[in-house]
Amino acid sequence: MKEYLLSEIPPNSFFTKTVYLDRAFVLAAPEMPFSEELTRSLEDWSFREVFSDGEPSEEYVLNLNRDNLSAEGEITDLSTQTDAEKIKQAEKFYASFEKFVEKLFFITITIRNELDFKSVAEQVKAVVDFVREDRRFLMRVPKKTDFPADKNYLVSHTVHSTIIAIIIGTYLKLPSHRLIELGIAAMLHEVGMLKLPAQVYMSTRSLNEQERIAILKHPILGFSMLKSFDFPLAINLAALEHHERENGSGYPRRLSSEKISLYSKIIAVACSYEALSTKRPHKEAKDGYTGMLELLKNEGKQYDDTVVRALVFSLSIYPIGLYVLLSSGKKGQVVDVNPENPRYPIVQIFGEFNPDGKNKTAQTSQDGLSIVRPLAREEIGS
């Protein structure tokens, strides 16, 4: 990496690649200006130089080669790919993310009792980049609809919740460094579960009273674990507070509204939506539309209205990836949101193509083509 003297870096410039302090600690992502305030803070602590493989620039320029890394690290220009290729690319990335989380949870943490901030941050940054580039295809990756008795769905829950949390954070216009911090918090929000006996958090049977009490302690266990590894306080608090609710009905401290951190509020909504739309041993999954409506009702005012709104406008009331029956009698899939109105998303119509051979998409509306109802995956072939 190149060494840059703080005195020579133009104020509020954007580096084309990540900026590091002492070749390890991340100071600024490419989308984050290297501010005068940051320079002053570093100088106050007697730092005189920083390190980066990039160059400072007056304006932020999106680097497609950096943002479009495949699961294997190959550079891919997504703008030249077909929809099918983009979905396949998203599936590979999703699978690699799942593999990372599984190894992190069950080898690095559980067996080795290790947790490295930098490696987690690098993985989360890759997820943030992929979400920003094309969340539409990442949300169309088919979710597992069933789990064998010996399969732990904690990994799947973590991966999907993290992606949704980052999507919400992007809509709320969190700066890059805070998006990465939010993603780390979402990835590790359930880490306290790993301190419980495996037969408790992996159980497919009804838990007894003692086991239910143990489960309620996982936020405290997660907070303590992350604190012991010197993770930032904002991330530790997210692990502690993600089951708190706006109306004070949550746990472990029954906090309400303004006392709950923003990351915790976002993760609470992301986790709840993920849980509603995923099959569990003791409940069937709701389709994304039903799950979204349930969150919109916000019964008892459990969730922050701004965060719920961000989820709805990011994925639409008929969420991206949902199979639907259209008023034309055709079947299709929701592939993008309508920023003007989340009730009328953009759909891909199965069996219809544009003159160039690409799949036909259409904007739904109140008076034109509309969605009649969601479809189960099994109905698509019928």
SEROLUM-745279 format. One line per field, with one value per residue (C-alpha): x, y, z. Coordinates in steps of 0.2 Angstrom, whole numbers. Example, Ala and Ser with C-alpha at 12.3 -4.5 7.8 and 13.67 -1.06 7.14 Angstrom:
BEGIN
xx	62  68
yy	-22  -5
zz	39  36
***
This chain:
BEGIN
xx	0  5  9  0  5  -10  -4  -4  -21  -34  -48  -64  -56  -62  -50  -53  -49  -51  -40  -31  -22  -6  -10  -24  -37  -50  -52  -63  -72  -71  -88  -83  -75  -58  -64  -54  -62  -54  -38  -38  -42  -28  -16  -22  -17  0  -3  5  1  -12  -11  -21  -20  -30  -28  -37  -49  -60  -76  -82  -81  -90  -77  -87  -72  -71  -90  -93  -82  -89  -90  -72  -65  -67  -71  -88  -96  -114  -120  -117  -125  -142  -155  -152  -133  -136  -147  -134  -120  -131  -134  -115  -112  -126  -119  -102  -109  -118  -102  -93  -106  -107  -88  -87  -101  -96  -77  -70  -81  -87  -72  -57  -65  -59  -67  -58  -66  -56  -61  -79  -79  -71  -85  -99  -91  -93  -111  -114  -106  -116  -133  -129  -125  -140  -151  -164  -156  -150  -168  -173  -161  -173  -174  -173  -191  -187  -173  -168  -169  -150  -148  -146  -156  -147  -135  -149  -158  -142  -138  -155  -157  -140  -145  -162  -154  -141  -155  -165  -149  -146  -164  -161  -145  -133  -115  -104  -94  -111  -118  -103  -105  -124  -120  -107  -120  -133  -121  -117  -134  -138  -120  -125  -135  -118  -115  -131  -131  -133  -149  -157  -154  -155  -170  -184  -195  -205  -193  -196  -198  -179  -174  -185  -177  -160  -165  -170  -152  -144  -144  -134  -122  -119  -116  -103  -95  -93  -87  -73  -67  -66  -80  -87  -100  -113  -111  -112  -128  -136  -133  -140  -155  -162  -176  -181  -198  -204  -218  -206  -213  -196  -181  -169  -171  -188  -182  -193  -192  -179  -168  -166  -151  -154  -145  -156  -172  -166  -161  -178  -188  -176  -176  -195  -198  -186  -194  -212  -207  -197  -202  -198  -200  -216  -223  -226  -219  -230  -228  -218  -234  -243  -227  -225  -244  -241  -226  -236  -250  -236  -248  -245  -232  -218  -207  -200  -212  -198  -189  -204  -207  -189  -192  -208  -201  -185  -194  -212  -228  -227  -208  -195  -194  -212  -221  -238  -254  -258  -274  -270  -271  -252  -240  -224  -212  -209  -192  -191  -199  -209  -201  -217  -229  -224  -241  -237  -220  -212  -215  -207  -221  -217  -218  -218  -202  -197  -191  -173  -177  -176  -189  -203  -206  -221  -226  -241  -254  -271  -280  -269  -260  -261  -257  -271  -263  -246  -242  -233  -218  -227  -240  -228  -227  -246
yy	0  18  30  47  61  69  86  82  74  87  91  81  71  53  39  27  12  9  20  11  17  7  -5  -14  -2  4  23  27  18  24  32  41  59  60  75  89  83  66  73  84  70  59  73  76  58  61  51  59  46  34  20  15  6  20  38  54  62  78  68  50  39  22  9  -5  -17  -15  -16  -31  -45  -62  -75  -81  -63  -63  -46  -46  -31  -34  -21  -34  -49  -56  -57  -76  -73  -60  -71  -85  -73  -67  -86  -89  -73  -78  -96  -89  -77  -92  -102  -88  -86  -105  -106  -90  -97  -115  -115  -98  -93  -110  -120  -108  -94  -81  -66  -54  -37  -34  -51  -48  -30  -35  -48  -36  -23  -35  -38  -19  -17  -31  -24  -7  -14  -25  -29  -34  -50  -54  -54  -66  -79  -93  -95  -113  -118  -133  -138  -156  -160  -158  -142  -126  -112  -99  -96  -94  -82  -72  -70  -65  -53  -45  -42  -34  -23  -16  -13  -3  6  10  18  28  35  29  33  19  17  16  4  -8  -6  -10  -25  -31  -28  -38  -52  -54  -50  -68  -73  -75  -90  -99  -98  -109  -128  -133  -143  -127  -116  -130  -138  -143  -148  -136  -129  -132  -117  -118  -118  -103  -93  -98  -91  -75  -72  -73  -54  -52  -66  -58  -41  -48  -59  -44  -33  -46  -45  -26  -23  -5  -1  3  -15  -22  -13  -20  -37  -32  -22  -31  -39  -22  -15  3  1  -6  -24  -32  -39  -39  -22  -17  -1  10  21  34  23  10  12  14  -2  -11  -4  -9  -26  -29  -25  -35  -50  -49  -49  -63  -74  -70  -76  -91  -109  -114  -131  -125  -113  -112  -97  -83  -76  -60  -50  -56  -54  -36  -32  -39  -28  -13  -16  -14  -20  -13  -1  -13  -6  11  18  26  9  -1  12  10  -8  -6  7  -4  -20  -14  -21  -36  -39  -42  -60  -64  -74  -67  -69  -54  -47  -53  -71  -72  -77  -67  -62  -45  -39  -21  -7  8  22  32  19  3  -5  -6  -14  -19  -37  -49  -58  -76  -82  -65  -57  -41  -40  -41  -58  -52  -56  -43  -33  -21  -8  -13  1  3  5  -6  -22  -27  -40  -52  -62  -70  -87  -101  -108  -124  -114  -107  -123  -126
zz	0  -3  12  12  23  31  27  8  7  -1  12  10  -5  -9  -10  -24  -12  7  18  33  48  52  38  47  55  42  42  27  13  -5  -3  13  11  20  30  39  55  53  48  64  75  68  71  89  92  84  68  52  38  32  19  4  -13  -20  -25  -18  -29  -28  -32  -28  -43  -43  -47  -55  -55  -36  -33  -44  -36  -38  -23  -29  -31  -50  -57  -66  -75  -70  -83  -97  -89  -93  -79  -77  -76  -63  -52  -54  -48  -33  -29  -29  -18  -6  -4  -1  13  21  21  29  43  46  48  59  70  72  70  73  88  95  93  93  104  91  83  72  68  52  44  48  42  25  23  27  15  1  6  6  -11  -18  -10  -17  -35  -36  -21  -34  -39  -21  -15  -29  -23  -17  2  9  13  24  36  40  59  61  51  61  53  64  49  36  48  51  32  26  41  38  19  24  37  25  12  26  30  12  10  26  18  31  26  21  37  46  34  37  56  54  44  57  70  60  57  75  83  88  93  111  106  103  122  125  124  105  109  115  100  87  95  83  98  110  123  142  154  159  141  136  151  144  126  134  140  123  120  137  132  115  122  134  121  108  122  127  109  109  96  95  108  94  88  106  110  94  101  118  111  95  105  113  107  104  117  130  129  123  133  142  148  142  134  124  109  111  122  109  97  78  73  86  78  61  65  75  59  48  59  62  43  40  54  47  29  34  39  56  65  74  61  42  33  28  10  9  6  21  31  25  29  47  50  43  55  69  82  99  90  93  79  73  60  50  49  44  31  25  23  13  1  -1  -6  -9  -1  -13  -10  -23  -26  -23  -36  -41  -51  -62  -68  -85  -79  -82  -68  -64  -51  -42  -48  -43  -33  -38  -29  -31  -23  -14  -18  -37  -40  -56  -61  -74  -84  -86  -104  -112  -120  -127  -146  -140  -132  -114  -101  -102  -86  -83  -70  -61  -57  -50  -67  -78  -75  -56  -44  -39  -26  -21  -27  -19  -28  -31  -41  -54  -64  -64
***
